[in-house]
Amino acid sequence: MRVVQGIASAPLETLVTSTVSDLFYTAWKTQRISKPLPPRPDEKAEHNNSTVEIVALDSKRTPYIKRLPLFSGRLSSASFWKGVIKPIPLIIYPAVLYGTLNQGIAFTALITQGLLYNTIFSQPPYSLSPAQVGLTNIPLMICGLISAPLAGFLADFLAKSLSRRNNGVFEPEFRLLLQIIATPLTVASFVGTGFAVANQAPLWVLLVMGSLEAISVPFVAQAALTYVIDCHPRDANQAFVTINFFKAVMTFLATGSANGLMFRMGPKPFWFSVAAIALVTNLLTVPAYVFGKRFRSWVARSKVAQKIA
């Protein structure tokens, strides 16, 4: 059943981001990723690939009822098998590599932290019951619900504000400034968790540390995903497959070994190591921001990249 569940949920991993990439203007993509908003009356669809363009043109002539079937024929002449294998070589794109590492590590760290909290809370000195352990996730959920739309708003605000200062020219690297918020929160969360577990701190201290990571992850996700969408809109769908595959593999490896590693290494060395990995990954934002335009220029002119596209 877990295999069936994984196969069934895989398309949903890219559905939201792919739809946002196909439909909305750059200025509104991040808010659509962070929370559902009704479309504005004056907002028109942005078409990033030929499939969407064909649908948009055809919809003017086809009655609405006839556009409802789940399958209405093939709309693109692109090779099916090329689309299947395309996510693999996309990892050579610097923006995709950046998004893959940041989104994958951040999500894996969040899942691992939650998994280990379940183990920690069920043992002395906390000795919580399974039901009580479940209730400890409520503060993390609330923090995530607040930080997700906030991250979307700030991403759009930065894009518009910096574009005006840049003579009206938008650069995808403007999105990466969200990491200024995410990085200290992430490091503080894991370092604080290491100290709290080692010193058997009160329960609320661990909940605060976990909440910091829950606040941080939406900012990382906004920076990574929107950066990929803005750099490679035509390849965004396949790029999300690459990102989600790496994230799934990392999560599988981490959740299968995290408990044993923490008990062998000790709380402080283990959590400090997690903090160091997260910090190094987030610091990749610096070369991505400084050399991002050169990376995109290389992709546009590279013969290898043109073959992949």
Stockholm file with secondary structure:
# STOCKHOLM 1.0

chainA/1-309         MRVVQGIASAPLETLVTSTVSDLFYTAWKTQRISKPLPPRPDEKAEHNNSTVEIVALDSKRTPYIKRLPLFSGRLSSASFWKGVIKPIPLIIYPAVLYGTLNQGIAFTALITQGLLYNTIFSQPPYSLSPAQVGLTNIPLMICGLISAPLAGFLADFLAKSLSRRNNGVFEPEFRLLLQIIATPLTVASFVGTGFAVANQAPLWVLLVMGSLEAISVPFVAQAALTYVIDCHPRDANQAFVTINFFKAVMTFLATGSANGLMFRMGPKPFWFSVAAIALVTNLLTVPAYVFGKRFRSWVARSKVAQKIA
#=GR chainA/1-309 SS CHHHHHHHHHHHHHHHHHHHHHHSCHHHHHHHHHSCCCCCTTCCCCCCSHHHHHHHHHHTTSCTGGGCSSCCCCCCCSCHHHHHHTTTGGGGSHHHHHHHHHHHHHHHHHHHHHHHHHHHHTSTTTCCCHHHHHHTHHHHHHHHHHHHHHHHHHHHHHHHHHHHHTTTCCCGGGGGGGHHHHHHHHHHHHHHHHHHHHTTCCHHHHHHHHHHHHHHHHHHHHHHHHHHHHHCGGGHHHHHHHHHHHHHHHHHHHHHHHHHHHHHHCHHHHHHHHHHHHHHHHHTHHHHHHHHHHHHHHHHHCHHHHHHC
#=GC SS_cons         CHHHHHHHHHHHHHHHHHHHHHHSCHHHHHHHHHSCCCCCTTCCCCCCSHHHHHHHHHHTTSCTGGGCSSCCCCCCCSCHHHHHHTTTGGGGSHHHHHHHHHHHHHHHHHHHHHHHHHHHHTSTTTCCCHHHHHHTHHHHHHHHHHHHHHHHHHHHHHHHHHHHHTTTCCCGGGGGGGHHHHHHHHHHHHHHHHHHHHTTCCHHHHHHHHHHHHHHHHHHHHHHHHHHHHHCGGGHHHHHHHHHHHHHHHHHHHHHHHHHHHHHHCHHHHHHHHHHHHHHHHHTHHHHHHHHHHHHHHHHHCHHHHHHC
//
